[in-house]
Amino acid sequence: MNVIIIEDEKPSARRLQRMLTALNLETEIMLHSVEESIQWFNNNEHPDLIFLDIQLSDGLSFEIFEAIDIKSAVIFTTAFDEYALQAFKLNSIDYLLKPIDEVELTKAVKKYQDRLPQKQAVTLDFNDIKKLLVNPIDREYKKRFSVKVGQHLKLINIEEIECFYSENKGTYLYTSEGRNYLLDTTLELLEQELEPQTFFRISRKYFVNINAIKDMVSYTNSRLQIKLNTYNEDEVIVARERVKDFKEWLE
């Protein structure tokens, strides 16, 4: 059986590899990012089974499946514990909540192996699951952020924010008043906290507020350049692989 691990935390990947070895499953390939995984899948035979973390260092692992037609079976290894897990259990082989328990891992592997003779190993509809991840039923999203200004804390309502962006390993929000503030979070974590009808992640660097978009201009390589009301940077660009979803989001 050909098995690979996609996990950005290398200690977690090595621990899972040791656990699989104890179950007589050898995993020689471990991938750690969306970009690395896409490159690998483009140049190698796809495995029978993937142990997949959802949140990788450079984005959600769903981006891999948007770029590559992968038929491998999947077992999730995830820190998510909300509504989306129910969908995973219906459509995937199984999911394993971190830290991975040996008994649960053994059950998941057996479940996959039991399906092999009937060739019933299934793949996921990643578009449907992605929608559940970013828009689960009755989910509460962030309504305000607290930021530090000197020795004080300032509350900023979500309606005041034009965009979120990353720069020099920091994450910032930018307000309609033309001010930016450093946040103690990451864009990956924000992806689970922002209301998806209002905010869209146009690239690895930016989330934009639909209400702050002033203009959209065709850009090189089939991309779009976004003009916001007060944020005046030329690099607010919709990544090429996200243009289709972005246009659908606007409708």
SVG drawing of the C-alpha trace seen along z (x, -y; Angstrom):
<svg xmlns="http://www.w3.org/2000/svg" viewBox="-28 -58 39 66">
<polyline fill="none" stroke="black" stroke-width="0.4" points="0.0,0.0 1.3,-3.4 0.8,-5.9 1.9,-9.6 1.5,-12.2 0.7,-15.8 1.4,-17.7 3.1,-21.1 4.2,-20.3 7.2,-18.1 7.3,-16.6 3.6,-15.6 4.4,-14.1 7.2,-12.0 5.1,-10.9 2.3,-9.8 4.9,-8.0 6.2,-6.0 2.6,-5.1 1.9,-3.9 5.2,-1.9 3.9,0.0 0.9,0.9 3.1,2.1 2.4,-0.9 5.6,-2.5 5.4,-6.2 8.5,-7.3 6.9,-10.6 6.0,-13.4 4.9,-16.7 4.6,-19.9 2.8,-22.6 0.3,-23.3 2.9,-24.3 5.2,-21.3 2.2,-18.9 1.0,-20.3 4.5,-20.0 4.9,-16.5 1.5,-15.3 2.3,-16.8 5.4,-14.7 4.6,-11.4 2.1,-8.5 -0.6,-9.3 -0.8,-7.2 -3.5,-4.8 -4.1,-6.7 -3.3,-10.2 -3.1,-11.2 -4.1,-14.9 -3.9,-17.8 -6.3,-20.6 -4.4,-23.7 -0.9,-23.8 1.7,-26.5 0.8,-28.2 -3.0,-27.7 -5.8,-25.1 -5.0,-21.7 -8.2,-21.9 -6.1,-24.1 -4.2,-21.0 -7.3,-19.2 -8.5,-22.3 -5.2,-22.3 -4.8,-18.5 -7.3,-15.8 -6.6,-13.3 -8.4,-10.0 -6.6,-8.8 -8.5,-7.9 -8.1,-10.3 -7.9,-10.1 -8.0,-13.5 -5.6,-14.4 -7.0,-17.6 -7.4,-20.0 -10.9,-21.0 -13.6,-19.8 -16.7,-21.6 -19.5,-21.0 -17.2,-20.1 -16.1,-16.9 -19.5,-15.5 -19.2,-15.9 -15.7,-14.4 -17.0,-11.3 -19.8,-10.8 -17.6,-11.3 -14.0,-10.4 -12.5,-7.2 -12.3,-8.8 -10.9,-11.7 -8.5,-11.7 -8.5,-14.5 -5.1,-15.7 -3.3,-14.5 -3.8,-11.3 -4.8,-8.3 -3.2,-4.9 -6.5,-3.1 -8.4,-5.5 -5.6,-5.4 -5.8,-1.6 -9.5,-1.7 -9.2,-4.2 -6.6,-2.1 -8.7,1.0 -11.7,-0.8 -9.7,-1.7 -8.3,1.8 -11.8,3.4 -13.0,1.4 -10.2,2.5 -11.6,5.8 -14.9,4.2 -13.0,1.2 -15.2,-1.1 -12.5,-3.5 -14.1,-6.9 -12.8,-10.3 -14.2,-13.6 -16.2,-16.3 -13.8,-18.9 -15.9,-21.9 -18.8,-20.8 -16.6,-20.2 -14.8,-23.5 -18.2,-25.3 -19.0,-23.6 -15.7,-24.6 -16.1,-28.3 -19.9,-28.4 -21.1,-25.9 -24.7,-26.1 -25.4,-28.6 -21.7,-29.4 -20.8,-32.6 -18.2,-34.8 -16.0,-37.6 -17.9,-40.9 -15.0,-42.9 -11.2,-42.7 -9.2,-44.1 -5.9,-45.7 -3.2,-47.1 -2.4,-50.9 0.4,-51.7 -0.7,-50.7 -4.4,-50.7 -6.7,-48.2 -8.9,-49.5 -12.0,-47.7 -12.6,-47.7 -15.9,-46.6 -15.8,-44.2 -17.7,-46.7 -14.8,-49.2 -12.2,-46.8 -11.4,-47.0 -8.9,-44.2 -6.6,-41.9 -3.0,-41.3 0.2,-39.7 3.6,-41.5 7.0,-40.6 5.5,-37.6 2.9,-39.8 -0.9,-40.0 -2.6,-43.4 -6.1,-44.8 -6.7,-48.0 -9.6,-50.3 -11.8,-52.6 -10.1,-55.4 -6.8,-54.6 -5.2,-53.0 -3.5,-49.6 -3.1,-47.5 -1.1,-44.5 -3.0,-41.4 -2.0,-38.4 -3.2,-35.8 -2.6,-34.5 -4.6,-34.7 -5.1,-30.9 -6.9,-31.3 -8.8,-34.3 -10.2,-32.0 -12.3,-30.3 -13.4,-33.5 -14.5,-35.8 -18.0,-35.8 -17.5,-34.3 -20.2,-36.3 -18.3,-39.5 -14.6,-38.5 -12.8,-36.6 -9.2,-35.5 -8.0,-36.6 -4.4,-35.4 -2.0,-34.1 -1.5,-37.7 -5.0,-39.3 -8.6,-39.1 -10.8,-41.8 -14.2,-43.1 -16.8,-43.1 -18.2,-46.4 -14.8,-48.0 -14.2,-47.1 -14.2,-50.3 -13.0,-48.9 -11.7,-45.7 -9.3,-45.7 -8.0,-42.9 -4.4,-42.1 -1.6,-40.0 -1.8,-36.2 -5.6,-36.2 -5.6,-37.8 -7.7,-40.7 -6.4,-43.8 -8.6,-45.1 -9.0,-48.7 -10.3,-49.4 -11.9,-52.5 -8.9,-53.8 -6.3,-51.1 -3.9,-52.3 -1.6,-49.4 -1.1,-48.1 -0.4,-44.5 -4.0,-43.7 -4.3,-41.0 -6.6,-38.0 -4.5,-34.9 -5.2,-33.2 -6.4,-30.0 -8.9,-32.0 -10.4,-34.2 -13.2,-31.8 -14.3,-31.4 -13.9,-35.2 -16.2,-36.0 -18.8,-33.5 -18.4,-35.0 -19.3,-38.5 -22.6,-37.3"/>
</svg>
